[in-house]
Amino acid sequence: MDLKVRIASDITESLKAGDRTKVSVLRMVKARILEKEVELRSSKGRDYSLNDEETTSVITTYAKQRRQSIDSYRQAEREDLAVQEEKELEILQEYLPKQLSETEIETLVLEAIQEAGASSPGDMGNVMRVLMPRLKGAADGKVVNNIVRQKLSGS
């Protein structure tokens, strides 16, 4: 099923079930998808519609913002708001690819380091260029960045 169709269907189901949080999150995602489509229509044609990969990218960006909000709220000691953001993030993760474990990420990082011929922290950009297209939303960029930095520094 097309990801946008699934989101629209889940909005209807959530409305019927009275799940206000899920309705709110999915409506925001739907709005962001529409914004992206409108933005791209000037260059790709009036009837342009995002494919699943592009839709996943929009959701990934929104999930990243939720993670940043959680960190900010925790630093400000606003646990109530952090918990709300975590609930929203859980809903978003239902529409994203399964997240890789740190062990799986480490394996891919080592392969990318070898493929890029990297040997020092200065080669991090080359490793990330090889690695990130393979992950496509299946791992948090911050976690990947930390693992790559750790492996390149020899820790």
Residue pairs with C-beta under 8 A, 6 or more apart in sequence:
1 9
2 52
3 52
3 55
3 56
3 95
4 30
4 33
4 49
4 50
4 55
6 95
7 26
7 29
7 30
7 33
7 95
8 30
10 22
10 26
11 23
11 26
11 27
11 30
14 22
14 23
14 26
15 23
21 84
21 87
21 88
21 91
22 91
24 88
25 88
25 91
25 92
26 91
28 62
29 58
29 59
29 62
29 92
29 95
32 58
32 61
32 62
33 50
33 55
33 58
36 50
36 54
36 58
37 48
37 49
37 50
40 48
40 50
41 47
41 48
50 58
53 136
56 95
56 96
56 97
56 136
56 137
57 137
59 92
59 95
59 96
59 137
60 96
60 137
62 92
63 89
63 92
63 93
63 96
64 140
64 141
66 85
66 88
66 89
66 92
67 89
67 140
67 142
69 81
69 82
69 85
70 82
70 85
70 86
70 89
73 79
73 81
73 82
73 85
74 82
93 99
96 137
96 138
97 136
97 137
97 138
98 138
99 138
99 139
99 140
100 108
100 135
100 138
100 139
102 143
102 147
105 135
105 139
105 143
105 144
105 147
106 147
106 151
108 131
108 134
108 135
109 127
109 131
109 144
109 147
109 148
109 151
110 151
112 118
112 127
112 130
112 131
112 134
112 148
113 123
113 127
113 148
113 151
113 152
115 130
116 123
116 126
116 127
116 129
116 130
117 123
117 126
118 124
118 126
118 127
118 152
119 152
120 152
121 149
121 152
121 153
123 152
124 148
124 149
124 152
127 148
127 152
128 144
128 145
128 148
131 144
131 148
132 141
132 144
135 144
